[in-house]
Amino acid sequence: MTTRWKLTIEYDGSGFSGWQKQANAISVQSVLEEALSRFSAEDVSTFVAGRTDARVHANGQVAHVDLEKETTGEVVRDAVNFYLKPHKVSVLSAEAMGPEFHARLNARRRSYRYRILNRRPPLTYQTDYAWHVVPHLDEIAMQRAADILIGKHDFSTFRASNCQANSPLRTLDTLKVSREDDEIWILAEARSFLYHQVRNMVGTLGLVGNGNWSLDDFRAAFEACDRTKGGPTAPPQGLYFWGVYYPDLPENS
């Protein structure tokens, strides 16, 4: 009898080409599927809530996999983590689900956080885990600009040129900017995002934060619905896939 397992996963993306399997590179999906196959002695395929790019991290990624092996969630978690060594990927939990559960199709909200270290001294051990910005950023001005983006809009200004989505329309539920000392976090939540949308929004908010753009400049760029009018793409290492919400499941599933 086949069981569908919901896997909640965290990973350090700095050593990977991204989530998706690639022919000549190490991906999170490839090492996870190898570990699952070694544990179950089955050919497996995983389906993920949201693909991440090279160097992007995950705190609460969700994937599902079907296994014929009779086992428990604790055994799946611990055995797969054993076979994942030495890769920096960890299965936090494995939950048995009904066959109707789908990690991507059932997701109602995805959450990303972006981390900025706003200081003059260079980074050392945190180089792979944040965007280092030297000029002081005004997080209050950034929040005023972020508020413009809440709701359903055409997000073409923040859409990568190679985005394959059928429409640039998205509904952004949350975009919050917060600071504690030298650390700025930007929280973005929506049912779905365009390719590079979060990183492009962060890079453009940075222009407001450092004083190069006014609020009117930001609004005009957004309303132009033209990627060439937007700001730079923030680097991948500051981005974290934070979590997924599914209906009828706990908030931070």
N, C-alpha and C positions, 0 to 999 in steps of 0.2 A: 504493500500500500504506500502510495506516494504522500509525503507531507510537505507542505509549503512552509518554509522558514523565513521569518522576518529578521534580518540581521541589522543591528545598529552598530555602526562602525566609526572609529576615529582613525585618522592617519596623518602622518607628516608628509606633505606632498613634495617636499624639496628634492627627494630622490627619485621622483616618478615623472613619467611623461604625461601624466594626467590619469583620469579614471579609466578611460576606454582602452581596450586592447589594441596594440599596434604591432606590426610585423617585426620591427627592428628596435623596439624600445621596451623598457620595463614599465608596466602600468599597474595601478592598484587592482584593477579587475583581473589582470592576468595572474598576479600572485595570490589573490583571494581564491580564484577558481582552481588554481593548482593545489592550494591547501585543502579546499573542499573535496577535490578529487582524491587526494591522498588519504583523507580521512574516510571517505565513503566508498572508495573503489568504484566510482561512477563517473560518467561523462556529465559535466554540469554546465549550466549557463546561469549567470546572474543578471538581474535587472535592477537598475539603480534609480533612486528618486531624482537625482540631478548629477549630470556629469560635471567633473571639475577638470580644469586645465592643468598643465605642468606647473608645479610649485605651489598650487593652491591646496590648502589643508582642509581637513574635515573634523568637526567636533561631534556631529550627530548625523552622519550620512546613514541612509537606509537603503538596503538592497533586499531582494528576495531570491530564494533558490528552492528548487524542488529536489527532494532526496527520497529514495526508496528505503534507505537504511532506517531501521527502527532504533530510535535513540531518544534522548531528552535534550532540552534546550541547554542545560548546563554542560552536557557532554559535547554538544556541537560547539558551543562557545570555547571551551577549554581545549578541545582537540584541534580545532581550526587554528586557534592562537598558537598552539605548539608547532604546527606545520608552517605557520607564517614566519617563524623566526628565520633569519635575523631582520626581516623587513619591518619598518616602522608602521605597521598596520595592526589594529587591535579590534577584535569583535567584542563589543561591550555587552551585548545580549543577543540571544537567539530565542525567538518566540514562535511556537507553532500557530499557523493561521489557517483559515479556510481557503479553498482553492480560488475564491473570488478576489482575494487580496492581491493587489499589484502595486509594487513600490512606487512606480512612476505614475500610473494612470489614476490611482486612488488618492494621490497627494492633493490636498486642498490649499496648503500654504507652505512655502519654503522660506527658510530664514538664513540670511547670510550676515556675517559681521566682517567689517574691514578695520584693520588695526594700523594706526599711524603713530610712530614715535617722533614727536615734534621737539627736537632739541638740536643744539649745535654739535656736541661731541659725537664722533662717529659710533656706529653700532659695532658690537663684537659678536657675542654668541647669539644675538637676536637678528642678525643680518637676514636670515632666511624666514623670519617670522613677522616682519612688519615693514612698512614703507617708511624710510627715514626721510623726514622733511625738515630742513634747517630753518627757513624763515618762519617766524611765529604765525600760527594760524588762529584766526578769530572764529572760534567754534559757534558763537552766537550768530554771526553773519552767515556761517555755513548752514546753520539750522533754518534761518529765514529763507535761504535759497532752497533748501531741501523741502520745505513746506509747499513750495510751488508745484512739486512733482507728485504730491499725494493725489490719488484718484485715478480714473481711467483716462489715458492720454495716448497720443502718438509719440512713442519714444524713439523715433528715428535718429534724433541727435545723439543718442547714447547706444545706438545699435551698430555692432561691428559690420564692416562692409561684406564680410563673408557669412553673415548670419543667414540661416536657412529657414527661419520662421516664415509662415505664410503671411503674417500681418505684423506691423509694428505696434499695434494697439495692445497695451497691457494695463492692468489695474495695480497700482502700487499702494499697498495697505499701510506700510510703515517706512519711514526714513528718519531715523533719529541720530543726532550727533551729540556725543557726550565726551567730556574731558575729565581726566584725573591726573593732575600734575603734568607730566610730559606726554601722556598717553591719550590719544583720541580714538574712540571707537565709533564706527558708523554702522547702525543696524538697518538692514533692508529686508522687508517681508512682502511677499506677493505669492499668488498662486503659481505664477511662472515668470521667468525673466528672459529677455532677449540675450543673444550671445554677447558677452562682455558688457552687458548693461550696467551691472553694479560697479565694475572697475571704471567704466567711462563716467558714470555719475560721480564717483569719488574723485576722479581726476579733475572734473569740471568744478566740483565744490571746492577743491583745493585752490582754484583761481580766485574764488570769492574770499576764501579764508586768508590768503596772503595779500589781499588788497589789489590784485591786478585787475579783477573784474568787480563791477558794481552789481547790485541786485538786478538792475535793469538790463545789464549786459547778459546776465545769466538767463533772465526771462526771455530775452530776444533770441538767444542761441537755442533755447528749448523750443520756442514757438516756431523757429525756422524749420524744424523737422529735417535737419540736414546734418549728418555726422561731421562734415567738414567745418561746421560752425561751432562744434563742441570743443571741450578741453581735451587734454591728453588722457590716455588710458593709464590708470594707476597700475603699478607693477603687481604681478600675481601673488607674491609671497605674503602680502598683507591680508589676503582674502581667506576667509574660513566659511565653509559650508556648516552652518550651525545647527540646523534641525529641520524636521518635517512634521507637519500636522496632518493627521488623518481623521476623518469623521468617525465618531464612535470609538476612538482610541484616545488615550491620555494626551494632553496638550503637547508634551515634548517628545512624542513618539518619533 
